[in-house]
Amino acid sequence: MTPEFSAEWQEKLQTRFLNYVKIFSTSDPESESTPSTERQWDIAKYIFEELKNLGLSDVSLDENGYIYAYVPSNLENDDEPTIGFISHYDTSPDFSGENVNPQIWTDYDGEDLVLNKDTNFTLSSTKFPILKQYKGETLITTDGTTLLGADDKAGLAEIVTAAEFLLAHPEIKRSRIGIGFTPDEEIGRGAHKFDVKKFGAEWAYTMDGSEVGELEYENFNAAQAIVKIHGLSVHPGYAFGKMVNASLLAAEFVQMLPENETPATTKGFDGFFHLTDLKSDVSEAKIQYIIRDHDADKFENRKKLITKKVAEFNQKYGEKTAEIEIKEQYRNMKQQFEGKMHIVDIAEQAMKDAEIKPLIKAIRGGTDGAQLSYIGLPCPNIFAGGLNFHGPYEFVSVESMVKAVKVIVNIAQAKKKQN
């Protein structure tokens, strides 16, 4: 029987999470370095020292900011494979992650939460009815001025706490457990320099999902598209027949893509074009999209469509008025689990053993696991407990985080070798 995860351990988990979210670690899609921001080194070095102090084995921090560590096996004649748990320490550049001031709400009453009295910023139980599900639990929220960083510092805290718990309870029999923490996941580069061979796991799980019970092994195919439009700037008083306003052309181009195929108008397995950024002046405009679809053929058609629209634009306004660059980001990992569904089955049973109802579904997004699955490390995604990621309405339940720790511990104990 697994030892009880006591109130003392819950307090350790909560404190660890609060320490992590206060460290500024936002990534930057415009940077070419790894990590993409110097500030990510602050949390990487902090966690590196923490893991060494906890007594994990083979703890390392490489030149690109990737952290590797291990809970050693305590089995006699262990021939079970090493499995891993992975999360990322960067936070999304979609909203400020600096000076995070987490708010703790014990015994939440299910009603609206005024997160910031000065601005009356409110986490509304009407706008976010899922809040009702957390009545009676301890919630951690923002103060309305930043994101929280539960994506994915909840995952970090859960993995480290589970490792500490396993080391403190040698009566829990487990094979070798690998731990991997990555930079730059939020900008699609978290797995780019992950050393799968060094990690040495046969498979792994990213702790990067949301609601309790989530278990995901399929996701979007993903690409980024950057469209540049070149204008011609002249004095506006003498612009007749000469000026080409790139800002106006950019507005026209945005209208050329299907208006009912955006994140706000799609759900389930629907794909979309998502306009993420537009910077322009008279001389030049830069339009950034992300392209998403679960279906590989539809994904390819989306890339062809936006490329075709650029060609039509040039036909109308002149060659080289617009140019496009498409960068692949990640692929749907589902096909990487053909013949390997025991990896998902183990996680599903671990949830059931923790009295959690598994919610097996497709991710409308991506994780490090999607890319890792394609470079030799099958890697489904498990819930970390946070909700409303990438903005000031983000929150996490401490009880949900405890459940995630229990799932990790249960997986660590599972018989993993397959005949």
N, C-alpha and C positions, 0 to 999 in steps of 0.2 A: 504493500500500500504506500502511495506517495505521501510524504510528510505534509502536514498542513502548511499552506501559505498564509502565515499569521498576519496580524495587524502590524507587527514590527516590519515584516517584509513588504507589506503594502506601503508603509511609510518610507522605506528605502527606495522603492520604485518611484513614488511621487516626488521625493526630494531629488533623485537623480534626473528625472524628467525636467523639473523646474530649473536645475542647474544647466542642463543642455540648452533649453529654449532661450536662456538669457545671453547665450553666446552668439553674437552676430555672425552668420555664416551663409548669407545669400550668394548664390552663384550669378554669373554674368554671361549671357549668350554672345556678347560682342567680343569677349576675350578669347584668345587662342591658347592660353596657358592651361596647365593642369596642375592643381586646381585652377579654375577660372578666376578666382579671387584670392588675394593674400589672406583675407580674413578667415577663409576656411581652414587655414593652418592652425588657427587658435583652437578650434574645437577638435581637430585631428590630434594635435599634441596633447590636449587635455584628456581625451579618451585613451590615447596610447599609454599615458602614464597611469591612468586609472586601471586599465586592464593588467598592466604589469603588477601594480600594487595588490590587485585581487588574487594574483597567483596563477593566472592563465599561462599556458605554455606557448613557446615560440611566438611571442608577441612582436610584431614588426610594423613599422610605418615606412613605406617606400618613398622614393623621390617624387612621386606623383600624388601623394596624399592618401594612398590606399592602406587601410589597416587590416592586418590578418592576425588572428589569435586562435587558440584551441583549448577546449576542455578535454583533457586526456581521457582515454578509455579506462574504466576500472573493471573490465571483464577479464577473466582468465582465458587464455588461448583465444583472444578476440580475432575472429575472422569476418566481423561485420564491417561494412563499408563506412567511411567517414561521410557524414552529411553536414550541410552547412546552413547557416542562417545569416541573411544579408539585409542591410538597410543603408540608407544614405544620410549624410549629415548636413548637406546643403539645404537651404530653403529657397522657395520660389522667388524669382525676381518680379513676379506679377504684383507684389505688394510689399511695402516696407517690412523688413525683418530686423530692423535696428532698434535697440532700446525696448525690447519686448518686456512688458510688465504684466505677467500672468496674474489672473484673478482666480481665487479658489472659492467655490461655492459648495459648502457641505450641506448634506441633506436637502438637495435642490427640490423646490416645491412645485415644479412643473409650469411655472408662470414666466412672464417676461423677465429678462435680466437687464437692468440698466448697467452697462459696462463702464460708462464714463459719465459721471454726473455733470461735469463741466460742459460737455457737448450733447448730453442726453442720448448718447449712442446706445441703442438697445438691441439685444438679441431677442427677437420676437418669437414667442411660441406659436403665434398665428402664422407668421411668415415661414417659420421652420417647425412644423408640427411634430417632427421626429423628436424634438426636445421632450415631449410628454413621456416618451419611453424611458427617460432617465430620471424620473421623479424618485426622490429618496437617495439618489447617488451623489457622489462628490464630482462636480464638474470643474474643469480648468478652462478658462476662457482668456481672451485678449482684454485689453482695456479700450478697444475700439480704435486704436491709432496704428496698430501693426497687425500682421498675421501672428499666429501663435507658434507655428513650427512643429505641430504634432506630426505633420508630414515632413520628415519622417523621424523626428526625434522621439516620438512615442515608440517607434520600432527599435531605435537605438537603446532606449531605456529598458525595454522589455527583454531584448536579447542579453544585454549586460546583466540584468537582474536575474534572468534565468540561469546564466552561466555561474553567477555567484551562488545561487541557490543550489545548483548541482554540486559545486565544489564543497559547499557546507554540509551536504548530505551524501556521503559516500555510500550509504545504504541503497541509494538509487543507482541501479546498474545501467550503464550506458556505454555505447561505443564512442569513439572519438568524434567530437563535435567541432566543426570549423565555424569561425566567425569572420565575416568580411564587411567592412564599412567603406563606403565609396563617396567621393565628391561628385558634384556636377550632374547628379541624376535629373534634377529639375530642368536642365537644358539639354537633355537627351544624350549626355556623354558619360553617364555613370559607369557603364560597363566597358568603355572603350579601351581602358588600359588595365582592366582587372586581370590578374595573372591566374587563370584557371588551373594551370599545371601546378603552380606553387600552392594554391589553395588546397588541392588534393582531395576534394570532395567528389563523390559519385553523383550526387545531386544536392540541391539546396532549396531553401524557401526564402523569398523576400517577405519581410514583415512590413508591408507598405500599403495594405488595404485600409478600408474604412470601417464600415459597420461590423459589429460582432457577428462572427459566423462566415464572413466572406472567405471564399476559397476560389481562386481564379487561375485557369490555365489556358485561357485564350484572351486575346487583346486586339487592339487596332493594329493594322499596318499603318506606318506613319512616315510622313515626309514634310520637309519645310520647303516652301517656295518663296523666293524673293524676286519681285518684279520691280525693275528700275525703269522709270520713264524720264526721258530727256526733253527738256523744254528749251526755249530761247528767250533770254531776258534782255529787254531793251527798255529805254525810258518810256513810261506809260503814256506820256504826252505825245510821243511820236511812234506809237506801237502799231498803228494801223497797217495790216498786211504783213507784219513782221513778227510780233510777239507770239510765242507758243508757251502757254502757261501750264507747266507740268502739274500744278496742283489741281487745275480743272480737269486735265486729262486723267489724273489719278482717280478723281471722283467718278469720272465716266467709266474707267476700267472696273472699279469696284462693283458697279451696277451690272456688269456683263456676266457675272457668275450667278448661279441659281439662288434666288433670295430665300427659297424654302429649304436650303441645304446648309444651314449654319448650326452651331451647337444649340442655339435657343429654339430651333424648330425640329430637332431630331432626337431620337432616343433608341434604346435597344441596340439592334444591329445596324441602324442607319449610320451612314458615313456623313462627312461634312467638309466644307471649306471654312476655315476660321481665320478671319482677319485679326491678326494679333498686334500689328503696329503699322502706322502710316506716318511718315515724316516727309514734308514737302515744302518747297518754295517755288518760285516761278521757274527757276532753272532746272530743278530735278526733284523727282519724287521717288521714295523707296517704300514699297508696299510689301509687308511680310504676312504670309499665310502659313498655317499648318493644315495639312491634308490628312484625313483619317478615313479608314474603312476597314471593317473586319474581313470582307471578301477580297481576295487577292486580285481577281479580275476587275472588280469595281474600283479598287484602289488604282490599278493601272489606268483605267478609263478616266479617273479623276485627274491624274497627272497629264494625260493626253488632252483633256478638255481645257485645262488652264493654259497649256502650251499653245493650243489652237487659238484661244482667245488673244494671246499675245500676237500671234501671226495675223489675225484679223485686224488687230489694232494697228499693226505696222502697215498693213495693206491700205488702211484708211488714212493714216497720217504720215506715212513715209517710212522707208526701211530704217531700222535701228532707232526708231522713236522709243520702242520698248524692248527690253531684254529680260530673260527669265533664267534663274538658276534654281534647280530642284536638288535638294539634298535628302537622301534616304536617312531615316532616323532609326526605325526598328521595324520588325516584322511580327506578324501574329505567331505566337509560340505554340499554338495548338498542335500543329503537325509534328512538333518535336516530341510529343508525348505518345505517339503511336508505338504500342508495344511496351510502354513504360507507365501505364496508368496506376501501378502499385504506388508510385510516388504521391499521386493525388489521394489514393485510397488510405494511405498511412495518415495523412493530414486529416482526412475526413473522420477517421476512427478516433484520432486524438481529440478532435472537437467533441465527438459524441461522448467520449470518456470523461470530458470536462463538463458534461451536461449542456453543451452548446449545440444548437441546431445549425448544421452546415448550410450555407447559402452559396451554392456553386453557380457561378455566372460569369459572363464575359466582362472584361474590363473595358470601360469606355475611356481608355487612356493607355498608358504603358508604364512599365516598371523596369528597373535594371534586369529583372528576370527575363524579360522578352529578349533582350540582346544576349544575355548569358546563355539562354537556351540554344541560341544559334551558334555559339562558339564552344559548345561541348558541355555545358553545365545546365541540365534541365532544372527549371526553377519556377514552380508555381508561386502565386502570391497569396499571402494570408493576411487577415485583418490586423490592424494595429490599434483601432478603436477611435480614431479621430474623425471628425466630420467638418464639412464646409471649408475644405482646404483652400489655401492660396488667397486668403482675404481676412478681414477683421472679424468676421462672424465665426471663425474657426473655433472649435472646442473639442475637448476629449473628456471622457469619463474615466476616472481612476479605476473603477470597477471593471470597465472594459479592458483596460491595460492589464489588470490582474488576470483576466481570462486569457489574454494573449500569452502571458507568461506560462500559465498552466498548459496551454496547447504546446508551447515549445518544450516544456519539461516532458509532456506525454510523448511527443515525437522522439525525443532523445532516448526514451525507454523502449520504443517500439522495436520489434524484431525487423531488421531492415534487409537482411540478405534474402534474395529471391532465388528459388531453385530453377 
